Amino acid sequence: MKIIKQILFLTAIFSVGFLSACWSADGNRTNRTGSSPTSTTTTTSSATPGGSKTPANSSDSTKVNNTPKNETKSGGFQGNLPSGFQMPTDSVGQKMLREYGAMFVAKGVTPPGKVVFNNESEVSAFQSGTQKTSENIGGVTIELQTAAMNALKEAVNEAKGKNLSITPRNADSAKRSYQQTVDNWKSRVDPGLVFWVGKGRITQADANRIKALSATEQIPEIFKLEEQGIFFAQGNQKTIIYSVAPPGTSQHISMLALDVAQFENPAVRQVLANHGWFQTVPSDLPHFTYLGVSENELTNLGLKKVIESGRPFWVPNL
Ligand SMILES: [Zn+2]
């Protein structure tokens, strides 16, 4: 009897040990990725909560301690997602969260509550539920969420004082509709299919089948082909997601993104960063995302820094 009890006891201990090992393996993974970026930024951990300068103006270019630190939450990237956010369970959604997800932890604005919008009515319902503003910036009328627009105007002013300018690349550099993301997607997918049929890597029948699918249905099909090296970015050497966003996933839909004409100028990139505008999609060099905090807060949002083409990109630390 006693032996049986001991066996039961040991089994229980073993199960608990096993479970906690799995848990901590998972936890370690999160922690490991969570701690790595801390090394890329320097001063964050020593930022004292008592460092209370006057809160407010993000326009103030002094960098440390003047951002609303109370807005960032512990728990890394997932802990900073908006409440009610629909975590994607499918592979397309998970991939897009990893690739484009920085905007979901932006502060002082309304990020989308899910990763992929499925149609125009979902997009317009989201867009009309945000606080947004239209402005003429450098001769181009653009629309952004109001906090993003205000920060942009402050950046434009700071740039002016330094004899620099910050202007949109073209008319669709900020807000986009669902249909615009479909059109952009098709502008790569359709010629890509022709290209790969010509190379004998896809049959005409397969190309026709993919072309006939809805934009949303095409996304996993294109990703599947790209896993085999059949790429759809311009030039067909790189993944399409560094060229155009899959339908319904563009950060431009969120009105938190801007394609900037002067993106090659490091001084311009610095001014934008001073006002909460950062780069978050590696390889998409003209593309900036409003995150609403200063650079030393970005790791607290659960983002990590990746250097590409000599510039920092902030991506979800997942
Ligand atoms: Zn863009």
Residues whose N, C-alpha, C, O or C-beta is under 5 A from the ligand:
A	BS01	ZN	D259 H287
